[in-house]
Amino acid sequence: MSKPFFAARMESWINQRLARCALQRGWSDLVVGYTGYGSPTFVRVMARVLLVSETSAGHHPLSSTTLLDRRGWRNFFAPTHPYATVEVQIDGQSFEVVTDRSGYIDTRLPVSGLAPGWHTALLRCGDTDPTPTPIKIIAGDEDWGLVSDIDDTVITTFLPRPLLAAWNTFVLQESARQAVPGMSELYADLMADHPDAPVIYLSTGAWNTAPTLNRFLNHHHFPRGPLLLTDWGPTNSGWFRSGPEHKKTSLRDLALDFPNIKWILIGDDGQHDPALYGEFAEAHPDRVRVIGLRQLSATESVLAHGTTQTLAEIEAVETAVPVVRAPNGYRLLPKLRAALGRR
């Protein structure tokens, strides 16, 4: 097997050196759990292990909830604990998993016997207190689900796309960003008759922004659900992870994880959602109910990708699955209801 890309090897070396220095100074592990999901046969556990001093956490004992009170940049530059062993306990069953070179965990565990609904996994690294982490269990016969993009679909900032990363990094308060009008009401309506169905938020954003995004979604009354974000930085084959590839892989994984669900896919026409959703629907027409696209204004389109022409026009993919478009949730709702055969 060929060696990983040199930048990936350099990242691994730096992370291990920083972790060794932090541990020598008496810093402790802090497990940050991300909302997971599962079925009657498995759970997907996602988390990250950071190394923090007690003074940087702000109070005792250390808690992942303190990240909500930290400025965004500190969540990007906190040292991580690569290749650390984490104990996962759920429903009396215990597992050990190991973080990757960036301190992340993303694994599926063979847990059985969990009833549909919300459960709590306890994640512990070393002698730290366990971190409660929510897990949404989906019934094996569930056939309804919703996948939503985040930026420009549920959140709008009127910022050029290259600046969104800096905005997410340095701006913490959810009040600094605006919700797209009508989108939370749209999601509530679509899920009203399916309270146990999954709502998955799929974005190319970094995991470091998860606390901020979760607080934003809760503040604006969006349905609770897992975030599927990405780890920025080098891969084994290049300098940066591919955002479109992350979304393609996540859609494929959801199709494998929940073979009975026909998804409602919601995105916008400012990124690659039209093409990505269209390709998925073309390959799996029996797995998609409808595609809903929020239409960006001319100004938003220019900020998103430098032209007033939408990516729905540039990257159009023909599919038999109905595709509806509107500039906000209020106008998108009746079109989605009609496409779904609802009045």
matplotlib code that plots the C-alpha trace (Angstrom):
import matplotlib.pyplot as plt

x = [0.0, 1.3, 2.0, -0.6, -0.2, 2.7, 0.4, -1.6, 1.5, 2.6, -0.8, -0.6, 2.9, 1.9, -1.2, 0.7, 3.4, 0.8, -1.0, 2.2, 3.0, -0.5, -0.6, 2.9, 1.5, -1.4, -4.2, -7.2, -9.2, -12.6, -14.9, -17.2, -20.1, -22.0, -25.6, -25.7, -28.2, -28.9, -31.4, -32.4, -29.0, -26.4, -25.6, -23.4, -21.3, -19.6, -17.3, -14.0, -11.5, -9.9, -7.2, -8.0, -6.7, -9.2, -8.8, -9.6, -12.8, -14.0, -15.3, -15.1, -15.6, -14.8, -17.8, -18.3, -21.2, -18.6, -17.8, -21.0, -19.5, -16.2, -15.3, -15.4, -11.6, -10.8, -12.8, -10.6, -7.3, -7.8, -5.3, -6.8, -6.0, -5.2, -5.3, -6.9, -9.1, -12.7, -15.2, -18.7, -21.6, -25.2, -28.1, -25.7, -23.4, -19.8, -17.3, -13.9, -13.0, -9.9, -9.8, -8.2, -5.2, -7.3, -9.0, -12.3, -14.5, -17.0, -18.0, -20.9, -21.3, -23.4, -25.9, -29.2, -32.4, -32.8, -36.4, -37.0, -36.6, -33.9, -31.2, -28.1, -24.6, -21.9, -18.5, -15.4, -11.7, -9.4, -10.5, -12.8, -16.5, -18.6, -20.1, -23.8, -24.3, -27.8, -28.5, -31.6, -32.8, -34.9, -37.4, -36.5, -39.8, -39.6, -40.0, -40.0, -37.0, -35.6, -32.1, -31.3, -28.4, -27.5, -25.8, -28.2, -30.9, -31.7, -29.2, -28.3, -25.4, -25.1, -21.3, -19.1, -18.6, -14.9, -15.6, -18.2, -15.5, -14.0, -17.5, -18.3, -15.0, -15.0, -18.7, -20.3, -23.7, -26.6, -28.2, -25.4, -26.9, -30.4, -32.7, -34.2, -37.8, -40.3, -37.8, -38.4, -42.2, -41.7, -39.7, -42.2, -45.0, -43.2, -42.4, -45.7, -47.1, -43.8, -42.4, -40.0, -38.6, -35.0, -34.1, -30.4, -28.5, -25.8, -23.2, -19.7, -19.0, -16.4, -17.2, -15.7, -18.9, -21.3, -22.0, -22.9, -25.0, -26.9, -27.7, -28.8, -31.1, -32.6, -33.0, -35.0, -37.1, -35.8, -36.4, -33.7, -31.4, -27.8, -25.4, -23.2, -20.2, -16.6, -13.1, -11.3, -7.7, -5.4, -6.6, -4.6, -4.6, -4.7, -4.6, -8.3, -11.4, -13.9, -17.2, -19.3, -17.6, -18.6, -22.2, -22.2, -20.7, -23.1, -26.2, -24.9, -24.3, -27.8, -29.3, -27.3, -28.1, -31.9, -32.9, -36.6, -36.6, -37.6, -36.0, -37.1, -34.0, -33.8, -31.0, -30.4, -29.3, -26.2, -23.9, -23.8, -27.1, -29.0, -26.5, -25.7, -29.4, -30.2, -27.4, -28.6, -32.2, -31.2, -29.3, -31.9, -35.3, -37.1, -35.2, -36.2, -39.7, -39.0, -36.2, -36.8, -34.5, -34.4, -33.8, -31.1, -31.6, -29.3, -27.1, -26.9, -26.0, -23.1, -21.8, -22.2, -20.4, -19.7, -22.6, -26.2, -26.9, -27.9, -26.1, -29.4, -29.1, -25.4, -25.3, -28.8, -29.4, -32.5, -34.4, -37.9, -38.1, -40.1, -38.0, -39.6, -38.1, -39.0, -37.1, -38.2, -39.9, -43.3, -43.4, -41.7, -44.2, -47.2, -45.1, -43.7, -47.1, -48.4, -45.5, -46.0, -49.7, -50.7, -53.3]
y = [0.0, 3.5, 6.0, 8.6, 12.1, 13.9, 16.6, 13.9, 12.5, 15.9, 16.6, 13.3, 14.1, 17.6, 16.3, 13.7, 16.1, 18.6, 15.9, 14.7, 18.2, 18.8, 15.6, 16.3, 19.6, 17.8, 18.6, 16.2, 14.5, 16.1, 13.9, 16.0, 13.8, 14.5, 13.4, 9.9, 7.6, 3.9, 1.1, -2.1, -3.6, -0.8, 2.6, 5.2, 7.0, 10.3, 12.2, 14.0, 13.9, 17.2, 18.0, 20.9, 22.5, 23.0, 26.7, 26.8, 24.9, 27.6, 25.5, 22.1, 19.4, 19.5, 19.3, 19.3, 21.8, 24.4, 24.5, 26.5, 29.3, 29.5, 31.7, 29.8, 30.0, 28.1, 25.1, 25.1, 25.3, 23.2, 20.3, 16.9, 13.4, 11.2, 7.4, 7.6, 4.7, 5.7, 3.5, 3.6, 2.3, 2.1, 0.0, -2.0, -2.8, -1.7, -1.2, 0.3, 2.4, 4.4, 8.0, 8.8, 11.0, 14.1, 12.8, 11.9, 8.9, 7.8, 4.2, 1.8, -0.5, -3.7, -2.8, -4.7, -4.5, -0.7, 0.6, 3.4, 6.8, 8.8, 7.0, 8.1, 6.7, 7.4, 8.1, 8.0, 8.5, 7.6, 8.7, 11.5, 11.7, 10.1, 12.4, 11.8, 11.6, 11.4, 8.6, 8.5, 5.0, 4.5, 1.6, -1.0, -0.5, 3.3, 4.6, 8.4, 10.7, 14.1, 15.2, 18.9, 21.0, 23.9, 26.9, 28.9, 26.3, 26.8, 29.6, 32.6, 35.1, 37.0, 36.3, 35.2, 31.4, 31.6, 33.7, 31.4, 29.2, 32.3, 33.4, 30.0, 30.0, 33.5, 34.2, 32.1, 33.7, 32.2, 35.6, 36.7, 34.6, 34.5, 31.6, 31.3, 32.3, 29.5, 26.6, 25.5, 25.6, 23.6, 20.9, 20.8, 20.3, 17.6, 15.6, 16.2, 12.8, 11.1, 12.0, 9.1, 9.5, 10.9, 14.4, 14.5, 17.8, 17.2, 19.9, 20.4, 22.5, 21.5, 19.4, 22.2, 24.3, 21.6, 23.2, 26.6, 24.9, 22.8, 25.9, 27.8, 25.0, 24.7, 28.4, 28.6, 25.5, 23.1, 19.4, 17.7, 15.5, 14.4, 16.6, 15.0, 17.4, 16.9, 17.1, 19.8, 19.3, 16.8, 13.4, 10.4, 11.6, 15.4, 18.7, 19.1, 17.0, 17.2, 18.8, 17.2, 13.8, 14.1, 14.6, 11.8, 9.4, 10.4, 9.9, 6.5, 5.6, 6.7, 4.6, 1.5, 2.2, 2.6, 0.5, 1.2, 4.9, 7.1, 10.5, 14.0, 15.9, 19.6, 21.9, 25.1, 26.0, 27.9, 24.9, 21.5, 20.2, 20.1, 17.8, 15.7, 15.1, 14.6, 12.0, 10.2, 10.2, 9.0, 6.1, 5.3, 6.6, 4.3, 5.9, 9.6, 11.0, 14.5, 17.1, 20.6, 23.4, 26.8, 29.4, 31.9, 35.5, 37.0, 38.6, 35.3, 33.4, 35.8, 35.4, 31.7, 30.9, 34.1, 34.2, 35.0, 31.7, 29.0, 25.7, 24.1, 25.4, 24.8, 21.3, 20.1, 16.3, 14.7, 12.5, 11.0, 12.2, 15.4, 18.6, 21.7, 25.2, 28.3, 31.2, 30.3, 27.7, 29.4, 29.1, 25.8, 24.1, 24.0, 22.7, 19.9, 19.0, 18.7, 16.6, 14.3, 14.0, 15.9, 18.7]
z = [0.0, -0.9, 1.8, 2.5, 1.0, 2.7, 4.1, 5.8, 7.3, 8.4, 10.0, 11.9, 13.1, 14.3, 16.1, 17.9, 19.0, 20.2, 22.1, 23.8, 24.9, 26.2, 28.2, 29.7, 30.9, 32.7, 30.2, 30.2, 27.6, 26.6, 24.5, 22.3, 21.2, 18.0, 17.6, 16.0, 14.5, 14.2, 13.5, 15.4, 14.3, 14.7, 16.0, 14.3, 16.9, 16.0, 18.3, 18.8, 21.6, 22.5, 25.0, 27.3, 30.5, 33.3, 33.2, 29.4, 30.0, 32.3, 35.2, 36.9, 35.9, 32.2, 30.0, 26.2, 26.7, 27.6, 23.9, 23.4, 25.4, 23.6, 20.7, 17.4, 16.7, 19.9, 18.7, 15.6, 17.3, 20.4, 20.4, 19.7, 21.0, 18.0, 18.4, 21.8, 23.1, 23.8, 25.6, 24.3, 26.4, 25.2, 26.6, 28.8, 25.9, 25.8, 23.0, 22.6, 19.6, 18.6, 17.3, 13.9, 13.4, 14.0, 17.1, 15.4, 15.8, 13.1, 13.5, 13.3, 16.3, 16.3, 19.0, 18.9, 20.8, 20.9, 20.5, 18.0, 19.4, 21.2, 23.3, 25.1, 24.5, 27.2, 25.8, 28.1, 27.3, 30.1, 33.6, 32.4, 33.2, 30.5, 27.9, 27.2, 23.4, 21.8, 19.3, 17.2, 16.5, 13.4, 13.1, 10.5, 8.6, 8.6, 5.0, 5.5, 6.0, 5.2, 4.2, 4.4, 3.4, 5.8, 4.2, 2.0, 2.6, 6.3, 7.1, 5.0, 5.5, 2.3, 2.4, -0.5, -0.3, 0.5, 3.6, 5.1, 6.7, 8.5, 9.5, 11.0, 12.7, 14.3, 14.8, 17.6, 18.4, 16.4, 16.3, 13.9, 11.2, 9.7, 9.1, 5.6, 6.0, 6.4, 6.4, 10.0, 9.4, 6.2, 8.0, 10.8, 8.3, 6.4, 9.5, 11.4, 10.5, 10.9, 14.4, 14.5, 11.0, 10.7, 9.8, 8.7, 8.2, 5.5, 5.0, 3.8, 7.0, 9.5, 12.6, 14.7, 13.9, 15.2, 18.6, 16.9, 14.2, 16.7, 18.8, 15.7, 14.6, 18.1, 18.5, 15.2, 16.0, 13.3, 14.0, 16.0, 14.0, 13.4, 11.6, 8.9, 8.6, 7.5, 8.8, 6.9, 6.0, 4.2, 3.1, 2.2, -1.4, -1.4, 0.4, 1.2, 1.4, -1.4, -0.3, -3.2, -2.5, 1.2, 0.2, -2.3, 0.2, 2.9, 0.7, -0.4, 3.3, 4.3, 1.5, 2.8, 6.4, 5.9, 2.8, 3.3, 3.5, 0.5, 1.2, 0.8, -0.3, 0.4, -0.8, -2.8, -6.3, -5.2, -4.6, -6.1, -4.5, -7.8, -9.5, -6.4, -5.6, -9.2, -9.6, -6.5, -7.6, -11.1, -9.7, -7.0, -8.2, -5.7, -2.8, -3.3, -3.0, -4.1, -4.4, -3.1, -4.0, -2.5, -5.3, -4.4, -5.4, -8.0, -5.2, -3.3, -6.5, -7.3, -3.7, -3.8, -7.1, -9.0, -11.5, -11.6, -13.4, -10.9, -10.6, -11.2, -14.8, -15.1, -13.6, -14.5, -14.2, -15.7, -13.3, -13.1, -9.4, -9.1, -8.5, -7.1, -6.6, -4.6, -3.0, 0.6, 2.8, 2.7, -1.1, -1.3, 1.1, -1.2, -4.1, -2.0, -0.6, -4.1, -5.3, -2.3, -3.0, 0.1, 0.4]

ax = plt.figure().add_subplot(projection="3d")
ax.plot(x, y, z, "-o")
ax.set_aspect("equal")
plt.show()
